[in-house]
């Protein structure tokens, strides 16, 4: 099954019918990427994603394949062909020997249900560590292994555990822990700094919520009242359990942060279309 779920995709600035999409353009060679959430056909936090894309390209010692203005126009042109107004969009810079291509396309988008936000989701522990956590690159082998384990365990997300038995991040998310009135999350240098994570940290600072940057040892999980994940698709959602460790899902800090984050996301849309003529 193709990774492209839209009617068309963009290949090096040119719209193409989706039946011509070739997954090898993404998974062969090396790929740097971003996934953006669309709401009413507009990406949330576009500038933040572009800043991280540029950082990933730089860390991988690659040359950017399109500038921000070009990508903005590509997104607007692509979304004009889609009826679905809320979806995830993927930007890929692929480097395969002497050939380099960039792609922009709609991917399968599975968002949590209202019930999952209300009752929480199941997490599992997975022994793995990203080699370059600060750079968003595709690791197809690791992703496939995690996906298989999630299916087998009936879980929503895998929390990555390093060789020191400490949890760094989720396979597609960042993790926050709640103990009384204080949040804990892993330090910046050991995780991919997610866009949602960035704004949750900003909101904690703005609203006087105490936050400590620490990697949590697996042995200490049971000492927390609640745990939640942040990411492009789930936004802010609590865990009901992680392996055999149960957690509260009605913690007021989680609800406050989710409501504040949604407001920030809505505000970000206005910045995307400003000053653009297509």
C-alpha positions as CSV (number, residue, x, y, z in Angstrom):
1,X,0.0,0.0,0.0
2,X,1.3,3.4,-0.9
3,X,2.1,5.9,1.8
4,X,0.4,8.7,-0.2
5,X,-3.3,9.0,0.6
6,X,-4.2,12.1,-1.4
7,X,-5.3,12.5,-5.0
8,X,-2.0,14.1,-5.9
9,X,1.5,14.6,-4.5
10,X,4.2,17.2,-5.2
11,X,7.5,15.9,-6.6
12,X,10.2,18.6,-6.8
13,X,7.5,21.3,-7.1
14,X,5.4,19.5,-9.7
15,X,2.0,18.1,-8.9
16,X,1.7,14.4,-9.8
17,X,-1.3,11.9,-9.7
18,X,-1.1,9.7,-6.6
19,X,-0.9,6.5,-8.6
20,X,2.6,7.5,-9.7
21,X,3.8,7.8,-6.1
22,X,6.8,5.5,-5.5
23,X,7.6,4.6,-1.8
24,X,11.2,4.1,-2.8
25,X,11.6,7.9,-3.2
26,X,11.1,8.0,0.6
27,X,12.6,4.8,2.0
28,X,15.7,4.3,-0.2
29,X,18.8,6.3,0.6
30,X,18.5,8.9,3.4
31,X,15.4,10.9,4.2
32,X,14.8,14.0,6.4
33,X,11.2,14.7,7.0
34,X,8.4,16.6,8.8
35,X,4.8,15.7,9.4
36,X,2.4,18.6,9.8
37,X,-1.2,18.5,10.8
38,X,-3.7,20.3,8.6
39,X,-6.8,22.0,9.9
40,X,-9.2,23.5,7.4
41,X,-6.5,22.8,4.8
42,X,-3.9,25.0,6.7
43,X,-0.9,23.5,8.5
44,X,-0.5,24.2,12.2
45,X,2.8,25.7,13.4
46,X,4.2,25.9,9.9
47,X,7.2,28.1,10.7
48,X,8.2,25.9,13.6
49,X,8.2,22.8,11.4
50,X,10.2,24.5,8.8
51,X,12.8,25.6,11.4
52,X,13.1,22.0,12.5
53,X,13.4,20.7,9.0
54,X,16.2,23.1,8.3
55,X,17.9,22.0,11.5
56,X,17.6,18.3,10.6
57,X,19.1,18.9,7.1
58,X,22.0,20.8,8.7
59,X,22.7,18.1,11.3
60,X,22.7,15.5,8.5
61,X,25.1,17.7,6.6
62,X,22.8,17.8,3.6
63,X,21.7,20.6,1.2
64,X,18.1,21.8,1.5
65,X,16.0,20.8,-1.5
66,X,13.4,23.6,-1.3
67,X,13.1,26.8,0.6
68,X,10.3,27.8,2.9
69,X,8.4,30.0,0.4
70,X,8.4,27.1,-2.2
71,X,7.1,24.6,0.3
72,X,4.4,27.0,1.4
73,X,3.2,27.4,-2.1
74,X,3.4,23.6,-2.7
75,X,1.2,23.0,0.3
76,X,-1.4,25.5,-0.8
77,X,-1.5,24.0,-4.3
78,X,-1.7,20.4,-3.0
79,X,-4.5,21.2,-0.5
80,X,-6.6,22.7,-3.2
81,X,-7.0,19.2,-4.7
82,X,-8.1,17.5,-1.5
83,X,-11.7,17.3,0.0
84,X,-10.5,16.2,3.4
85,X,-9.8,19.4,5.3
86,X,-8.2,17.8,8.4
87,X,-5.3,15.4,7.7
88,X,-1.5,15.0,8.1
89,X,0.9,16.2,5.5
90,X,4.4,14.9,5.0
91,X,7.4,16.7,3.6
92,X,10.4,14.6,2.7
93,X,13.9,15.5,1.5
94,X,15.3,12.3,0.1
95,X,19.0,11.8,-0.7
96,X,19.8,8.6,-2.7
97,X,23.4,8.6,-3.9
98,X,23.7,11.3,-6.5
99,X,19.9,11.8,-6.8
100,X,17.9,14.1,-4.6
101,X,14.2,14.7,-4.5
102,X,11.7,16.4,-2.3
103,X,8.1,15.3,-1.9
104,X,5.0,16.8,-0.3
105,X,2.0,14.5,0.2
106,X,-1.0,13.6,2.4
107,X,-0.5,10.5,4.6
108,X,-2.9,8.3,6.5
109,X,-4.1,10.3,9.5
110,X,-5.5,8.5,12.6
111,X,-6.4,10.8,15.4
112,X,-7.5,9.8,18.9
113,X,-11.2,9.5,19.6
114,X,-13.0,11.6,22.2
115,X,-13.2,8.4,24.3
116,X,-9.4,7.9,24.2
117,X,-8.9,11.5,25.3
118,X,-11.3,10.8,28.1
119,X,-10.1,7.4,29.2
120,X,-6.5,7.5,28.2
121,X,-4.4,5.3,25.9
122,X,-2.2,2.3,26.6
123,X,1.6,2.6,26.4
124,X,4.4,0.0,26.3
125,X,8.1,0.2,27.0
126,X,10.4,-0.6,24.1
127,X,14.2,-1.0,24.3
128,X,15.6,1.4,21.7
129,X,17.5,4.7,21.4
130,X,17.7,7.0,18.4
131,X,21.3,7.6,17.2
132,X,20.6,11.3,16.3
133,X,17.6,12.2,18.4
134,X,17.7,15.9,17.5
135,X,17.4,15.2,13.8
136,X,14.1,14.0,12.3
137,X,15.2,11.2,9.9
138,X,13.4,8.1,8.7
139,X,14.5,4.8,10.3
140,X,12.3,2.3,8.5
141,X,13.6,-0.7,10.4
142,X,13.0,0.7,13.9
143,X,9.6,2.1,12.9
144,X,8.5,-1.4,11.6
145,X,9.7,-3.1,14.7
146,X,7.8,-0.7,17.0
147,X,4.6,-0.9,14.8
148,X,4.6,-4.7,15.0
149,X,5.0,-4.6,18.8
150,X,2.2,-2.0,19.2
151,X,-0.2,-4.2,17.1
152,X,0.8,-7.3,19.2
153,X,0.2,-5.5,22.5
154,X,-2.9,-3.5,21.4
155,X,-1.1,-0.3,22.5
156,X,-1.2,3.2,21.2
157,X,2.4,4.3,21.7
158,X,5.8,2.9,22.6
159,X,8.1,4.7,25.1
160,X,11.8,4.3,24.2
161,X,14.1,3.0,26.9
162,X,17.9,3.5,26.6
163,X,20.7,1.4,27.9
164,X,20.6,3.1,31.3
165,X,17.0,1.9,31.7
166,X,15.7,5.5,31.3
167,X,12.8,6.6,29.2
168,X,13.8,9.2,26.6
169,X,10.8,9.8,24.4
170,X,7.9,8.1,22.5
171,X,8.4,6.5,19.1
172,X,6.3,9.3,17.6
173,X,5.8,11.6,20.6
174,X,7.3,13.3,23.6
175,X,6.5,12.2,27.2
176,X,5.6,14.3,30.3
177,X,5.1,13.0,33.8
178,X,3.0,14.6,36.5
179,X,3.8,14.4,40.3
180,X,1.6,16.6,42.4
181,X,2.0,20.2,40.9
182,X,5.2,19.4,38.9
183,X,5.9,18.2,35.4
184,X,8.9,16.2,34.4
185,X,10.2,15.6,30.8
186,X,13.5,14.4,29.3
187,X,16.2,17.0,28.6
188,X,16.4,18.5,25.1
189,X,19.6,16.8,24.0
190,X,18.2,13.3,24.3
191,X,14.9,13.7,22.4
192,X,13.6,15.0,19.1
193,X,12.2,18.3,20.2
194,X,8.6,18.0,19.1
195,X,6.6,21.1,18.1
196,X,3.8,20.2,20.5
197,X,6.4,19.7,23.3
198,X,7.9,23.1,22.6
199,X,4.6,24.8,23.1
200,X,3.7,22.8,26.2
201,X,7.0,23.9,27.7
202,X,6.3,27.6,26.7
203,X,2.8,27.3,28.3
204,X,4.2,25.9,31.5
205,X,6.5,28.9,31.7
206,X,3.7,31.4,30.8
207,X,1.3,29.9,33.4
208,X,3.7,29.2,36.3
209,X,3.5,25.4,36.0
210,X,6.7,23.8,37.5
211,X,8.7,21.8,35.0
212,X,11.9,19.8,35.6
213,X,14.0,18.3,32.8
214,X,15.0,14.7,33.9
215,X,15.1,11.3,32.2
216,X,12.8,9.0,34.2
217,X,14.1,5.6,35.1
218,X,11.6,2.7,34.4
219,X,11.9,1.7,38.1
220,X,10.5,5.1,39.1
221,X,7.4,5.1,36.9
222,X,5.0,4.1,39.6
223,X,5.9,7.2,41.6
224,X,4.0,9.5,39.2
225,X,0.4,10.5,39.4
226,X,-0.1,10.8,35.6
227,X,1.8,10.5,32.3
228,X,0.8,12.1,29.0
229,X,2.2,12.3,25.5
230,X,2.4,15.2,23.0
231,X,2.6,15.0,19.3
232,X,1.3,16.2,15.9
233,X,-1.7,13.8,15.7
234,X,-2.6,13.2,19.4
235,X,-1.7,16.8,20.5
236,X,-2.0,16.2,24.3
237,X,-3.4,12.8,25.5
238,X,-3.0,10.9,28.8
239,X,-1.9,7.3,29.3
240,X,-4.2,5.1,31.3
241,X,-1.3,2.6,31.7
242,X,2.3,1.9,30.6
243,X,2.9,-1.8,30.7
244,X,1.7,-2.8,34.1
245,X,1.8,0.7,35.6
246,X,-1.7,2.4,35.9
247,X,-2.1,6.2,35.9
248,X,-4.8,8.7,36.5
249,X,-6.3,10.3,33.3
250,X,-8.3,13.1,34.9
251,X,-5.3,15.2,36.1
252,X,-6.3,18.9,35.9
253,X,-2.9,20.0,34.6
254,X,-3.3,17.8,31.5
255,X,-6.7,19.3,30.7
256,X,-5.4,22.9,31.2
257,X,-2.4,22.3,29.0
258,X,-4.4,20.6,26.2
259,X,-7.0,23.5,26.1
260,X,-4.2,26.1,26.0
261,X,-2.4,24.2,23.3
262,X,-5.4,23.9,21.1
263,X,-5.9,27.7,21.3
264,X,-2.2,28.2,20.3
265,X,-2.7,25.8,17.4
266,X,-5.7,27.8,16.1
267,X,-3.7,31.1,16.4
268,X,-0.9,29.6,14.3
269,X,-3.1,29.2,11.2
270,X,-3.2,32.9,10.6
271,X,0.6,33.1,10.2
272,X,0.7,30.6,7.5
273,X,-1.3,32.4,4.8
274,X,-0.1,35.9,5.6
275,X,1.7,37.5,2.6
276,X,1.3,34.6,0.2
277,X,0.1,34.9,-3.4
278,X,-0.2,31.7,-5.4
